[in-house]
Amino acid sequence: MARVVVLGAGISGHTAALYLRKDLKRHDEVVVVSPNSEWNWIPSNIWVGVGKMDSKEVTFPLRPVYKRKGIDFRQARATVIHPEGDLKDGMGYVEIIYTDPDRYGEVEEIRYDYLINATGPKLNFEATPGLGPDGYSLSVCTVDHAAKTALELERVIDKLKQGIPQTLVIGVGHGTCTCEGAAFEYAFNVEHELRANKVRDLAEVIYITNEYELGDFGVGGMQFASKGFVTNSKIWTESLFRERNVKAIVGAHVERVEQGVLHYEQLDGTKGSIEFDFAMLLPPFKGVGLTALDRNGDDITDKLFAPNGFLKVDADYSQKSFDQWRAEDWPSTYQSPFYDNLFGVGIAFAPPHPISMPRFSPNGTPISPAPPRTGMPSGVMGRTVAETIVSRIETGDHTLAHRASMASMGAACVASAGTGLAKGTAAAMTMSPVVPDFVKYPETGGRNIKETTGEIGLGAHWTKLLLHYLFIYKAKALPGWHFIPE
């Protein structure tokens, strides 16, 4: 009998747990540890944030799903990993502290044969003074944040209907943020709602981003074929900003947020401020703060984790200049280089380097996106690591590994630009590979031009809405769930 413990029940961890339970023998145990009682399809928080979906439409309780599938669920937060176990039996274990109201604060040790770190990120609002729901800006990172943001947007629209001009600032709240695509989505959903409510003429919508140029999205931009022509994501994205009259401030780091005003620095070193009535700014991410101890109780956190708190895996973390990085630097097995039964997937693994070129202001401020690794890539990682663990348990061969590098996998992203069955629109993009391979594709920005595409329109909105229902169906592990691709 083997026990696999999964820390986290987001896209990557939940996917891993479902595949583990599907493929392992019944006497093998799958344990999921997550501080949250509900699963959240985070991409649709955008629609909650503009009041077009209810919180219940993007979440569901985890416990009934895990009970039905035979997965042991602990509503708790992992705190300490002991990958070498202790002198008693040498079996690795993890310390958890319960967030479950019935066992709140109780501490437990769970031993494991395999451990998957899929804890995702800590939302690092503290990186920017005044950022976040506890400060002076809003968020859509969680469903509760998004619901609060929708109420504030409704208040702004009411003022606009009274003839009171409003300034809305949407974007990222720090120079090292990721998830620029989510900020882009929310900006254009808000703009869509302003037009739908016939108050657009009194509203100024400002988009602020750490991207060097529009269309970078933290992946260095894209070249793709569109309607028989080769174009790039910069031109493609800029056209939407012009069409919707959304002002963009690029290459920006938000220094601090105060009541009704934010202050920022740009890549050329200039500084500015924006007075606002509404600000939705995404935070940067860091690891959740796991500690690691060896058999003697010595702290090995810095050995296992990168400085940002994410788990080191089978990647090249050597210090090289950007032009020396290669596609093969990226991990493919997501296994810790120090322990062959420890894996990191989704946002929880440490990327070896940015995908977009690192840039700094003359003041030394880093202003460039961190690499995204959410959505489709996270699901693929979770499934791949589950397949590796199943193969090792079944064969006893601990060298077996399934592989799925972001430098070889493609990904599809459908970014909503306004909801509605008749008037909705979205930007549908595919890229292959996610991490550019400039050796294999030197002439087309490191990507296969035949598999990197972009389209904007109502059809893309229908696709995004369909994906919303498909992925929630899959996450609920309803009949045939595993036939729906990640």
N, C-alpha and C positions, 0 to 999 in steps of 0.2 A: 504494500500500500504506500502511495506517495501523497504528500500534501503540497499543493501549490497555493501560495498566498499572493493575492493581487492587492496592491495598495492604490486605491482610487477607483472610482466608478464613472469616469467620464467616457468619452468616445473610445479612447484606447484601452483603458482598463476594463470597461464593460464588454467591449468586443472580445478581448482576450479571455475573460471569464466565461463567456457564452461558448466560445469555440473549445476551450479546455473541457468544459462540462459535456459538450457534445461528443468529443472524441476520446476522452479518457474512460477507463473502466469505472464501473459504479463504486468499487471499493476505494478508488482514489478520491481524495478530498480537494475541493476547490473552495477557498475562503476569500471573500472580498471584504476589505476594510475601507470604509469611506465615512467621512464625517457628515455627509449629506444623506438624508433619507430619500431624496428624490433624484431621478435622472432628468437632466435638462438638455434639450436639443438647442444648444447655445446659438447656432446661426439664426434661429427664428426669434431670439430675444430682440432683434432689430424691429420686428413687427409688434412685439409687445410694447416696445419703447415709443411707438407712435400711436398706440391705442387700437391697433388693428387685429391683435390677437390677445386673448386672455392668458393669464399665467398657466391655467390648467391645460391649455392647448399645447404647451411646449414642455410640460413636465408630467411625470407619473411616478408613483411610489415604487421604490426598488424592491422592498421586502417581498411583496407577493410574487414578483417575477422570479426572484431567487429561490423562494420556497417551492414554486412550481417546478423549477429546473433542477432542484437538488443542490443548490449552492449555499454554503454557509455564509450568512451576511452579518457583519459586525458594524454597527453604526458607531464609528470611533475614528480617532485621528492617530496615525502612526507618529511616534516621536523618536525612537532609537532603533537602529538596525544593529544586530550582533551577527555579522556574516560568518564568524568562526565559532559561534556558539559559546559555551563556557567549558570549564574543566570537567563538568559532570558528564556530558555525552557528546560534546563537539557538534551538535546539530544547530544550524543557524536559527535565530529567532528574532522576532521584532516586538518591541514594546508598544502597546497602544493605550490610549486613554479614551474612555467612552464619551461620546456626545449624545448618545441615546438617552432620552429623558428618564427611562426606567433604570438606567445604570450610570447616570451622569457622574463623571469624575473617577469612575472605577478604572484601575490600571490592570492590564493583563499582558502576559507574555504568550506569543503564539509561535510555536516552532514550525519550521518549514523545510521542505526538500528543495523547493524552488521559490524564488521571490521575484515578483514583477513590480517595479516602481512605476506606477502610472498616476502619481499624485497630482500631476498638472502643475500650474503655477500658483504662487502667492501673488495677489494683485497688489503691486507695490506702489500704492498711492502716496506713501510717505516719501518717495523719491523726489516729489515736487511739492513744496510747501503749499498748503491750501487746496491740493487736488483731491477730488473724490467726494462721495456723498456725505462724508463727515467734515468736508471742507466747504468749498464754494462752487464746485462743479458737479455734474451728473455723470452717470455711467449706464451702460447696458450690458455689463459683463456678467451679471447674474440676473435671474428673472425678477428678483425683488428690486434690484437697482432699476431694471427696465420699467417696471410698473410705476415706480416713483417718478422716473423720467417722463413717462407718458402723461402723468398728472401735471407736471410742470409745463410740458408742451401745450397741453390743453389750456392752461392759464395764460400762456403767451398768445395763443390764438384768440382767446377771449379779449385780450387787450387790443390786439390788432383789429378785431371786429368793432371795437370802440373807437377806432381811428388813432390809436397810440402806436407810433412806430416802434419796432423791436429789432434788436440785433441778436442774431443767433450764431454762436461759434461752435463748430463741431470739428473734431479731429483727434490728435494724439497729444497727451499731456507731458511728454518728456522726449528728449532727443534720442533715446535708445528704445523706444516702443516698438512693438510688433503689431500685427493685426490691423495694418492700414486699410485692408479690404473692408473690415467691419466699420471703420470710421467713414469710409467712402459710402458704404451702403446706407448708414444711418443719415448722412448728410443729404443724400438724394431722396430718401424716404420722407424726411422732414420737408424738403423742398416740394415734393409731390403733395404732401398734406396741406401745405400753405396754399398751393394753387387750387386744390380741391375745395378749400374753404374760402376761396376768392379773397385772400388777404396777402397775396404774394407781393403786391406792389408796395406795401408798407413795411416789408420785412427785408432786412439785409442778412444774407446767409454767407458766412465766412468759413472756409475750410482751412485748418492749420495742420501741417504735417511735417514730419522729419524727413520725408522723401526728398532726394536731390531734385527730382522732377516728377510731375504727375505721371501716373502709370507705372511707377517703380514697384509699388506694392510689397516692398521688402524682398523681391526676387530678382532685382536688377533689371526690371522691365522685360518686355518680350517683343520679338518680331514675329508676325504671323500673317497668314493669308486671310484676307477678308474680301469677299465678293470678287474674287479673281485678281486682287491686287495684293502686293506685299506692303504691309504698313507696320507700325509699331504701337505699343500700348501708350506711349506719350501722346502721339497725335490723336489716337483713338479716345483717350481719356480727356484731353484738353477740349476736344470738340463737344463733349457732354457738358463740361463746365461752362463753355461759352453759350451753348444752347439754353442751359438752365439759369444763366446769369449768377453763378456761384463764384465768389471771389476766392482765390487760393493763395495762401502764404506757404511757400515750400521751403525746405531746408531750415526748419524752425525747431527750437527747443524751448518749451515753456519753462521759464525759471521759477515762477510762483503764480498762484492764483489768489486774488483777494476778492472781497465782496464786489461783484459787478465789474471787475477788471482783471485781465491777465497780462503778464509781462513775459516777453519772449526775446530770444537771441537767434540770429540767423547765421548761416554759414560764413557770410562775409564779415561777421563780427558786429554788425549793426544790431541795435536793440530797439524794441518798440513795445507798445501796449495797445490793448483793445478793450474798450468798454463794451460790456455785453449785458443782455437781459436773460440770456439762456446760454449755458455752455455744457456740452457733452464732450468730455475729453477722456480718452482711454488711458489707462496707466501702463507703465512698463511691468514686465514680469520678473520674478526671481523664484528660486526654489522655495519649497514650503518650510524649510528649516529642519530637515531630518539630521540627526546626529548618528555617527557610526562609531562603534567601539570594537576593539579586537578582543581576543580571548582573555587577555590580561586586564581588560578594562581601560586600555589606553585609547585615546581619541584618534581615530583614523578618518575623521570627516574630510579633512583636506586632501587625503589620498583618494577617496572614492568620489568626491564631488568637486566640480569646478568652482571657482570663486563666486559665481552667480547662484550656487546652490543646486545646480542640476547635475544629475548623475553622469559620470564619465562612462562611455561605452567604447565599442571597437572603432574609434575614429582617430585621426591623426591630430593630436593637440599640440604639436610642436609649434613654436613661434616662427611663423614665416610671413613674408610680405604677401600682400594680396595677390600679386601677379604670380606667386609661386604655388598658390593653392591649386589643387586638382580635384576633379570629381571624386576620385577614389579616396580622398581624405574623409569622406562621409561614411558613417557606419552602415553596415548591412545586416548584422545579426542582433545588434542592440544589447550584446552581452558585456558585462563588466570585464575589463581586462585583468581584474584581480581575483574575481570569484566567478567560476563558470556556472553557478546556479543563481546568479543575480543579473537582472535585466532592467533596462530603463526604456520606456516607450512614450510616444506622444510628446507633449511639452516637457515632460520630466527628464528627458535625456539632454545632455549638454551638446549643442552643435559645435563642430570644430572651428567654424569661422562664419562670418556673415556671408550672405549671398549677394547683397548689395555692397558696393565698394564702401569701406569705412571712410568717414569724413569727419574732420574736426574744424571748429571755428578757429580764428587766430588766437582766441583766448584759451584754446585747448579743450573746448567743450565738444564731446562726441555728439554728432548729429547725423545719425544714419540708422535705418531700421534693423532690428534684430531679425534673424531668419524665422519665418512662420513655419509651423509644423503641426498645424491643426487639421481638423476635418478629415478628408479622404486619406492623406498620409498617415494620420494617427490611427485610423481604423485598420489600414494595411499593416502597420507596425504591430498592433495588438494581435491581429490574426497570425502574423508571421511568427512572433515569439511563442504564441500558443502552439503552433505547429511544431516548432523546435522542441518545446518541452514535452509534448506528446510523443514525438519520435524518440527522445532520449529515455523517457520512462518505459516505453514499449520495448526498446532494444537494449537498454543498459549502456548504450554507447554515448558517452558525454561529449563526443567531438562532433556529433551530427548538428547541423544548423541549417535552417531555412533562411533565405536572404531576401531583403527588400530595401535597397538603398534609395534614398531620395534623389540620388544622382542617376538612377536608371528608371525609376517609376514616374509615370505621368500622373497628372491630377487635373480634375475639373473643378472650376469655381464658378458659381452662379451668384452674382452680386445684385441684390435687389436695388432697383432705383425708383421704387414706388409700387405699392400693391393695388390689386383690383383686377377682377377677371376680365373686364373690358378695357380698362385704361392703365393697367399695371405695366411695368416695364422692368427689365433686368439686363445686366451685362453678363453674358455667358462667355467664359474663357476656359480653354484647355491649354495645358503646357506639358511638354515632354522633352527632357526630364524636368523635374522641379528644380533641382540644382543644375545649373548650366554645365555642360561638358564642352569646353572650348577646343579640346583636342579632336573630339568626334564631329563637332558641328562648328567649325571655326568661322564660317561665313554668315551664320544666321544667329549670332548671339548666344551660341552654346546650346541651342535647342533645335529639334527636328521641326522644320517649317511646315511639314505636312501634318503634324500632329499638334501644332500650337496655333490656336484659332481664337477669334473674338467676334461676337455678334451682340447687338443691342436691340431689344424689342419686346413685344408682348409675348411672343413664343417662349422667350427665355424666362419670363415671369411664370408662365404656366409650368415650365420645367422645375423652377425653384419650389413652387407650391407642391408639385407632385413629389419632389424629393423630401420635402418636409414630412409628408404622410408616410412615404416609403421607409424613411429612416426611423421614424417613431415606431412603425410596425415592426421593423427589424429589431430595434432595441427592446421591444416588449417580448421578443422571442416567440412570436406567434407562428402558426404553422408555415413552414417554408421559409422562415426568416433568413436562413443561411444561403438561400439562392439569390438574395439581394446583395449585390456587390458593395464593397466598402466605398 
